Amino acid sequence: MAESPRTTATVLGLGAMGQALAAALVRGGHQTTVWNRSPGKDTELVAAGAKSATTVAEAVAAGDLVVACLFDHQSVHDVLDAVADQLAGRSLVNLTSTEPQGARELAVWAQRHGIDYLDGGIIATPPMIGQPGSSILYSGSQQIFDDHREVWELFGSAEYFGTDAGSASVVDFALLAGMYAMFAGFYHGAAMVRTVGISAADFGQRSAGWLAAMTASLPRAGAQIDTGDYTTVFQSLDFTKAAIDAIVSASRDAGVDLDIVGPLKNLVDRQVADGYGAQSTERMFESLNPPPVGKPRA
């Protein structure tokens, strides 16, 4: 359903991300009210056309669409519990970084109070909001997602993951897991090359192109994992074990701790010890105890 520029929206929480979301709403021509627990963060938004609310109740009253972008799950309750009755009949979108079970708990809380609830995971930094590359994942109320699609596209590309309010959060944190593990590997490498006089900045330049080239193989690796058949070998676990053992040895020689590569070695060692050394390295995935395909773990 197409949105009208006169849609009334409220943004609760004006950290860097909340400010970016509110600014996108204002630029999109939506009547936008903003609130923050501590004062002074709405100056630029007000100058751009937003309205400032001094209380949460005032902010909620001003918007049919209420967007919460707060610190954590508990802060959502701290801010919204007192105005739950006032939120009844309104659309609440939680873009706070919330764990899957927290998102599901909030969905139950919202239903109990007659609030339509949509949860979202932001795959972007604040400067990316409204720019190419910004992506927000949603789950929960499909009606909110469909009715306000134009609003979501002001923030970035929008993708809906179903009525389970925790689904978007699972995907969000899974993507973040990949990102943090990649950066951690970079930190380990930077610690190693420092021992031979190479700066972390120089190593960063070297790593950027290499890692980008390697990530191109992820769809192929994912497709093999989905089959559960690791007999088509791109790189065997035996070969990977030899490489990881050498990295561990070189790290020890350099005096670099094994907090990052040690767990990786454990994954490989377990698979090789179980007799899968001749199979493809993607079989490491099975050491993570994933649930069967199509059957999420409860």
JONOR-V780592 format. One record per residue. N is the residue number from 1. RES is the residue in one letter. PSI is psi in degrees with one decimal (999 if undefined). NEAR is the number of other ideal C-beta (glycine too) atoms within 8 Angstrom. Layout:
n:res:psi:near
N:RES:PSI:NEAR
N:RES:PSI:NEAR
This chain:
n:res:psi:near
1:M:129.6:5
2:A:139.9:4
3:E:149.5:11
4:S:144.7:5
5:P:-15.0:7
6:R:8.2:6
7:T:134.4:12
8:T:126.1:12
9:A:146.4:15
10:T:136.2:16
11:V:121.4:15
12:L:116.2:16
13:G:115.3:15
14:L:45.9:12
15:G:-171.6:9
16:A:-40.1:6
17:M:-42.8:11
18:G:-40.2:15
19:Q:-41.2:13
20:A:-40.4:12
21:L:-44.7:14
22:A:-40.0:14
23:A:-38.0:13
24:A:-38.2:12
25:L:-43.8:15
26:V:-46.4:13
27:R:-31.6:9
28:G:1.1:10
29:G:13.8:5
30:H:139.0:14
31:Q:115.0:8
32:T:128.1:16
33:T:140.0:16
34:V:150.0:17
35:W:144.4:15
36:N:147.4:11
37:R:-44.1:4
38:S:141.6:5
39:P:166.5:5
40:G:-3.2:5
41:K:1.2:9
42:D:5.7:12
43:T:-51.1:7
44:E:-35.9:8
45:L:-42.2:16
46:V:-41.6:11
47:A:-29.7:6
48:A:-10.1:9
49:G:-4.2:7
50:A:159.1:13
51:K:141.0:9
52:S:132.5:10
53:A:142.1:12
54:T:-18.7:5
55:T:159.5:7
56:V:-40.5:12
57:A:-42.3:9
58:E:-41.3:11
59:A:-45.3:15
60:V:-40.2:14
61:A:-25.2:7
62:A:-14.4:10
63:G:133.9:13
64:D:-29.2:8
65:L:116.2:14
66:V:120.4:15
67:V:119.1:12
68:A:124.7:14
69:C:81.8:12
70:L:-167.5:11
71:F:-47.5:6
72:D:-177.1:9
73:H:-45.3:11
74:Q:-37.8:6
75:S:-29.0:11
76:V:-46.2:14
77:H:-42.0:9
78:D:-38.3:7
79:V:-40.1:14
80:L:-22.9:13
81:D:-40.5:7
82:A:-18.0:7
83:V:20.7:11
84:A:-43.4:11
85:D:-35.9:6
86:Q:-27.7:8
87:L:-14.8:14
88:A:131.5:9
89:G:-5.3:5
90:R:168.4:12
91:S:120.1:12
92:L:126.2:13
93:V:117.6:14
94:N:108.6:13
95:L:16.0:11
96:T:146.2:13
97:S:102.3:6
98:T:134.7:13
99:E:156.5:8
100:P:-46.4:11
101:Q:-31.5:7
102:G:-41.1:10
103:A:-41.7:17
104:R:-37.9:11
105:E:-40.5:9
106:L:-34.3:15
107:A:-41.7:13
108:V:-43.9:8
109:W:-45.0:10
110:A:-43.7:12
111:Q:-39.7:9
112:R:-29.3:6
113:H:9.1:10
114:G:30.9:6
115:I:131.8:12
116:D:130.3:10
117:Y:132.6:15
118:L:134.1:15
119:D:152.6:17
120:G:149.2:12
121:G:125.4:12
122:I:118.9:10
123:I:72.6:10
124:A:159.0:12
125:T:161.8:4
126:P:-42.9:9
127:P:-18.4:6
128:M:-19.0:10
129:I:128.0:14
130:G:1.6:11
131:Q:161.7:8
132:P:138.0:3
133:G:-18.5:7
134:S:135.1:13
135:S:137.3:10
136:I:131.2:16
137:L:136.5:12
138:Y:149.8:14
139:S:157.5:17
140:G:-131.0:15
141:S:114.9:10
142:Q:-28.4:8
143:Q:-44.7:7
144:I:-44.7:14
145:F:-46.4:14
146:D:-44.2:8
147:D:-27.9:9
148:H:27.4:13
149:R:-38.4:11
150:E:-37.8:9
151:V:-46.9:14
152:W:-34.7:12
153:E:-13.1:9
154:L:-28.9:11
155:F:-34.0:14
156:G:-171.1:15
157:S:143.4:7
158:A:131.1:12
159:E:135.7:8
160:Y:132.6:8
161:F:19.3:10
162:G:179.6:6
163:T:-18.1:7
164:D:111.1:9
165:A:-20.2:15
166:G:-8.8:13
167:S:-45.9:11
168:A:-37.4:16
169:S:-38.4:16
170:V:-47.6:9
171:V:-42.3:11
172:D:-53.2:13
173:F:-28.6:11
174:A:-43.0:8
175:L:-39.9:9
176:L:-35.4:8
177:A:-45.4:8
178:G:-40.8:8
179:M:-49.2:8
180:Y:-37.9:8
181:A:-38.5:8
182:M:-46.6:9
183:F:-37.5:8
184:A:-39.9:9
185:G:-38.5:10
186:F:-43.9:12
187:Y:-41.3:9
188:H:-46.7:12
189:G:-40.2:10
190:A:-35.7:11
191:A:-38.1:10
192:M:-48.8:11
193:V:-17.6:10
194:R:-30.0:10
195:T:-13.7:9
196:V:22.0:5
197:G:15.2:4
198:I:129.2:7
199:S:159.0:6
200:A:-34.8:7
201:A:-44.0:6
202:D:-42.8:9
203:F:-34.5:13
204:G:-41.7:10
205:Q:-42.6:7
206:R:-37.0:8
207:S:-33.7:10
208:A:-51.2:8
209:G:-40.5:7
210:W:-48.4:8
211:L:-38.0:10
212:A:-41.0:8
213:A:-39.4:7
214:M:-34.5:7
215:T:-17.3:7
216:A:-20.7:6
217:S:-3.7:8
218:L:-43.1:7
219:P:-39.3:6
220:R:-42.8:8
221:A:-42.2:10
222:G:-40.1:8
223:A:-39.3:8
224:Q:-42.4:13
225:I:-40.9:9
226:D:-29.2:7
227:T:-26.7:6
228:G:7.9:6
229:D:112.1:6
230:Y:17.8:11
231:T:-18.5:6
232:T:111.7:7
233:V:121.8:9
234:F:-41.6:10
235:Q:126.1:7
236:S:156.9:11
237:L:-35.2:16
238:D:-43.4:9
239:F:-44.0:9
240:T:-37.9:12
241:K:-42.7:12
242:A:-39.9:8
243:A:-44.9:8
244:I:-40.4:12
245:D:-38.6:9
246:A:-39.0:8
247:I:-42.1:9
248:V:-44.6:12
249:S:-45.1:8
250:A:-35.5:9
251:S:-43.6:13
252:R:-41.9:9
253:D:-34.3:6
254:A:-5.7:9
255:G:22.0:5
256:V:129.7:10
257:D:159.6:4
258:L:23.2:10
259:D:-31.5:4
260:I:-51.9:10
261:V:-19.2:12
262:G:-50.8:9
263:P:-33.6:7
264:L:-43.1:9
265:K:-39.5:12
266:N:-40.9:8
267:L:-47.2:11
268:V:-46.1:14
269:D:-39.4:9
270:R:-42.3:9
271:Q:-41.7:15
272:V:-42.5:12
273:A:-28.8:6
274:D:2.5:6
275:G:18.1:5
276:Y:18.3:10
277:G:-30.8:10
278:A:-9.3:7
279:Q:171.2:11
280:S:146.8:13
281:T:-25.7:11
282:E:-16.8:10
283:R:-13.5:11
284:M:-32.0:12
285:F:-36.2:8
286:E:-20.3:8
287:S:-14.2:8
288:L:2.8:7
289:N:52.7:4
290:P:152.1:6
291:P:163.2:5
292:P:153.0:5
293:V:131.2:5
294:G:4.3:3
295:K:82.3:6
296:P:142.3:4
297:R:135.3:4
298:A:999:2
